[in-house]
Amino acid sequence: MSSVMVVQDNVTLDLVVWQAFGRQDDLLVEQTLELNPGIASPAIMLPVGTVVQLPELAARQATIRNSIKLWS
């Protein structure tokens, strides 16, 4: 598990998740909320100095796609 510290004003949990993972889906936000029970809502501004525990991402399975060659 990793963590990040809020170092500037006007940062929300959604933004922390976006900056850490490059995406912001409900699953990541919910997992982050579960790891940080003192953080009330994803939309509330976090105080500078707040440490946010981040969830570990599960390894994604490689997707094999069959490609079709349209032009030679």
C-alpha positions in Angstrom: 0.0 0.0 0.0 1.3 3.4 -0.8 0.4 6.9 0.4 0.5 10.5 -0.7 0.5 13.8 1.2 -1.7 16.7 0.2 0.7 19.6 -0.4 -1.5 22.3 -1.9 -5.0 23.9 -1.3 -8.2 22.9 -3.1 -7.4 19.2 -3.5 -10.2 16.7 -3.3 -9.9 12.9 -2.9 -11.1 12.5 -6.5 -8.1 14.6 -7.7 -5.7 12.6 -5.5 -7.0 9.4 -7.1 -6.8 10.9 -10.6 -3.2 12.1 -10.1 -2.1 8.8 -8.6 -3.7 6.4 -11.1 -4.4 8.5 -14.2 -8.1 7.5 -13.9 -10.9 8.2 -11.6 -13.6 5.5 -11.4 -16.0 4.7 -8.6 -14.1 1.6 -7.6 -10.8 3.4 -7.0 -12.5 6.2 -5.1 -14.5 3.7 -2.9 -11.4 1.7 -2.2 -9.5 4.8 -1.2 -12.4 5.9 1.1 -12.4 2.5 2.8 -8.6 2.9 3.5 -9.1 6.4 4.8 -12.1 6.3 7.2 -11.5 9.9 8.4 -12.1 11.4 5.0 -15.8 12.1 4.8 -16.5 12.6 1.0 -14.7 12.6 -2.3 -15.8 16.1 -3.0 -14.6 17.8 0.2 -11.3 19.8 0.1 -8.5 18.0 1.9 -6.4 20.1 4.3 -2.7 20.5 3.4 -0.7 17.8 5.2 -3.4 15.1 5.0 -1.9 11.7 4.2 -4.0 9.6 1.9 -3.5 5.8 1.8 -3.9 4.5 -1.8 -5.2 1.1 -2.8 -3.0 -1.4 -4.7 -4.1 -1.9 -8.2 -4.8 -5.4 -9.3 -2.7 -6.5 -12.3 -4.8 -6.3 -15.4 -4.9 -9.3 -17.7 -3.5 -8.8 -21.1 -6.2 -8.6 -23.8 -5.4 -10.4 -27.0 -7.1 -8.9 -30.0 -7.2 -10.5 -33.4 -6.4 -7.8 -36.0 -7.7 -7.6 -39.5 -5.5 -6.1 -42.2 -7.6 -3.9 -44.4 -4.9 -2.8 -46.8 -1.8 -4.6 -47.9 
